[in-house]
Amino acid sequence: MDIEDNLFMLAGPVKMHNRVLEACAKPAINHRSPEFREILKETRDLLKYTFNSQEHRVALISGSGTAGLECAAANLIKPGEKAISISNGKFGERLGDIAALHGDIVRVKGEWGRCPDLESIKAELEKGDVKAVMLCHNETSSAITNPAKEIGKLAHDHGALFVLDGITSIGAIPVHPKEWHADVMILGSQKCVGAPAGMSAVAVNDAAYEKLDARQSYYLDLKKHVDKLEGSGDTPYTPAVPIIRAMREAMLLLKEEGIENRWRKCERLGSAARGAVKGLGLELLADEAYASNTVTGAYYPSGITDKDFRGTMTEKHGVVVAGAQDHIKGKVFRVGHMGFCSFTDLAGCFAAVEATLRGLGHTLTPGSSVAHIVDEMTR
Ligand SMILES: Cc1ncc(COP(=O)(O)O)c(C=O)c1O
């Protein structure tokens, strides 16, 4: 396979637009120059557009999405303070692990791919003294979008901050931060935005900003990062300049498309992908009522191994899809459809899924998945 000419369908990193690639390839620029400050200010404003809030202040953190999550946790939760972390997948669990390094974490566990139990969250909140509720909005590992609006309301009603890992939602799945009481949000450059990996952004509203306390990290002092970017248009330390240039270009493309159009496109891609999985007679990983519109997971039919499936997809058909983690590892494949993913990308991917399954001896009717994508394309 030519790895420079494949169909890249992971749930991040994602395929990049040519304008984004070109933006990364510019000569070095002084990160303390007026020219770069302008780039940073424009990136900051585009981030507010992407976060769908003019009320949040933003910080750009050089480091992947996890750095943004750690930054939020380190600045908001102190030893002895209680936070609730909701986990119905790998990333929710990890968010709890990160937060547990800083404070006392109560985990509300749920089944992967199923909506968490709101009554259990409420019961924990009613015990009192909860500083923050931390939620992975779009749980990439189990292909589910958690009910952020409802959980945000519960947090707010009980006086807790609501921290939203929006790493595979923000920019692709609607977020309404004010209405949902999302005090803190985090995104990653390589996901819905469609830029290279290596940057994260953290957004904080006034309520969260007032509570920032950086005693637990020097580099990830969120107040310092926010104040610099919102003030002089700077970062406290040398940032990942080429990735910021790429993020700016990717978010300009997002703005040209219009965020609501991008949301709508992802909704249609999600619906088409689920139709394709069902058309093949495969079982969806997530409860359809909460299924993600940026990633779709499907169980393999019996007799098909992950190694053979993804090996053939890549080697023979040049299509890269993801496997799964933990207890579903080897049982599931996942297809990402965020950022610049098109319907023709999705159709090509499922054509390869059909050819691969058929080649491995699984009986199916050619076109049984792709037909659902064509249906959505002609709607
Ligand atoms: C929902 C979610 N949260 C956190 C992360 C971790 O982000 P990163 O790998 O950029 O550090 C990921 C990565 O896939 C994710 O999907």
The ligand as an ORCA input file, in Angstrom:
! r2SCAN-3c Opt
* xyz 0 1
  C     -12.747     11.607     23.423
  C     -11.257     11.604     23.493
  N     -10.671     12.145     24.573
  C      -9.333     12.187     24.689
  C      -8.526     11.675     23.703
  C      -7.033     11.739     23.859
  O      -6.538     12.691     22.951
  P      -5.040     12.680     22.438
  O      -4.765     11.325     21.892
  O      -5.057     13.772     21.398
  O      -4.177     13.032     23.586
  C      -9.086     11.090     22.586
  C      -8.246     10.486     21.531
  O      -8.682      9.740     20.673
  C     -10.498     11.065     22.465
  O     -11.092     10.530     21.401
*
